């Protein structure tokens, strides 16, 4: 066993004395040591229930003959971090989670790992760690929140942010806002729409790293406790068969995940995280692949915020495997790949039927023939920009309008709420990239303010920051290169005409090359707003490119 390095032989007598100090018996030492990476904390609603998941996993591991040992991983609540300096710290935690988990796993000689994440950055952070460490590993998330109910309609956190915009617009009273406040987030769990956390939990299942239901069984269902016990049992099978993450997370598995991304209409943040996870697995994902897959992958789900259905509805309709089965009708997936079940994709999805065609459209009747995400290019985004096409109103798929330019999110929000943005405008928020922010803030507040003021189908928003999975409308993020390194977005001036053509994957500013060269000659780098502590160190580490947000030390 791998753990023999810390428990077997004369030289390991000191190690055994420390295991004795932990209260671990000789009988437990003789079994495989299984590290349980718990993201439990009491500040993130998606994580407050993970203590119960941990106990269930521990029982499953013990039932199958292993010795479970828990250690922690951090997690940030993006909702609570939103709209202030805290959001600058969110994305960077992904790499901290990956690094710290690697340190713990390698230092203590575990034979296998069970990862228990739930929210936006610790799901991809732990997937990155799993690939990097490459010992038998399985994932079981904490599960999604149930949708809220206001005035007879299901609702969620994104409705809460939009309600704030409605109050600013004078179309909602403070009493109505309070009702949303009390009912939008009724249970523990990751926020109830197809936002980043649920996107990544569903894609974990599609990658083959989680058991059926990992992405969709609600947090408050006892079925999730049973899932956790089965995950604890299954890690022992993976250890016995020596099935490792890199055996599962192959290039074809990532193509499956991207294909499912298109069908489900996942968060644009998946375009940040999947390349970073793939990079750790030794697979390089070129973002042009996204458009190639989108061209042949129908969008089958319009989950909130794109539509009126929620993750709980997807679960009842058959979950991720039912969507995979629909795609498999047109041979859009690689089905001979091994997964954490010990079976192939084909074996996993066999018999998993679509139980509700209103939630999962049959492949013969999709919402659109193309996928839910589009990668744009043009003179404003020479490398990449990303939009959640499935959440864009039809009338905004092609749009031209004057640029309203802001050098930070806060100024843009003030202008939106102050009534200074009008239909037809294109709001440009720059210097919010990974280096310029620093930290690449999520732009849920400005998009929600626009939607709340009734301009979601008339105003576009472009940024070198990123958008929450809860964002909707013509919200184009991840514009690369970012402004902080002199990307074209830094050269846009007030009133420039911005041209958006999502069907043709184009994002351009209607300014001549000669004029852009003149502006570039005058451009001066701008100092980031925050340059102290960890964020300053992070800013100095990130590369100029933000594609994939893969961090590299220069």
Secondary structure, 3 states (H helix, E strand, C coil): CHHHHHCCCHHHHHHHHHHHHCCCCHHHHCCCEEEEEECCCCCCCCCCCHHHHHHHHHHHHHHCCCEEEEEECCCCCHHHHCCCHHHHHHHHHHHHHHHHHHHHHHHHCCCEEEEECCCHHHHHHHHHHHHHHCCCEEECCCCECCCEEECCEEECHHHHHHHHHHHHHCCCCHHHHHHHHHHCCCCCCECCCCCHHHHHHHHHHHHCCECCCCCCCCCCCHHHHHHHHHHHHHHHHHHHHCCCHHHHCCHHHHHHHHHHHHHHCCCCCHHHHHHHHHHHCCCCCCCHHHHHHHHHCCECCCECCCCCECHHHHHHCCHHHHHHHHHHCCCCCCCCCECCCCCEHHHHHCCCCCCCCCCCCCHHHCCECCCCCEEEEECCEEEEEEECHHHCCHHHCEEEEEEEEECCHHHHHHHHHCCCCCCCCEEEECCCCCCCCCCCCECHHHHHHHHHCCCCCCCEEEECCECCCCCCCCEEEEEECCHHHCCHHHHCCCCCEEEEECCCCEEEECCCHHHHHHHHHHCCCCCCCCCCHHHHHHHHHCCCCCHHHCCCCC
